[in-house]
Amino acid sequence: MGSLLERRTPAQLLWIIGASSALVSIGFAVLAWDRPKGLQPTGWYWLAAPLAALALGLVSSLVAERALQNGINSERWSDSLLDAPRKFTARPVFSVLSGLLLVGAIAYLVFAVSGSRHSGGIWAILWPLMSITRVRSYLRPRPKSDRLFRPIERPKPLQSENWGTPPQPFSN
């Protein structure tokens, strides 16, 4: 899958990451859904669809994020090609969405877990939050500074006019 994603643009990788994160959220949400007594599944087959969505989403999301990170770090894409995804992820809506997801995760822990439900459903909220955070950090422009290439100066020796008197040897 890695070689398949190497030829993708950053915008295409963002779409893949978004769709994969949605699959992960759906998989976790279905697994954590507290069904009414009459709708309780009896066989193991009800696990197949959410687990498949979860596995496909996790693998494709992580691989697409790695391809995005490697492409940016290796400078495979020009800055003009990265401008549109950087502007897209720098929008305030992503900060608001991250805050809402964080508040939703805390609310889920407080209300759902205290109501004797298991806390595995929190990953339906946390996975998109973590994915947004990682992608925004990958796309953040790196500062181009010449300080990295400047030779390190040797520290100068301490000099003072008021060092005081040197210690005197002990005399009887």
Protein Blocks (a to p, Z undefined) as FASTA:
>chain_A
ZZmmmmpcfklmmmmmmmmmmmmmmmmmmmmpccdfklpcfbfklmmmmmmmmmmmmmmm
mmmmmmmmmmmmnomacfklmmmmmmmmmpmklmmmmmmmmmmmmmmmmmmmmnopafkl
mmmmmmmmmmmmmmmmmmpccdddfklmpccddddddddfklopadddddZZ
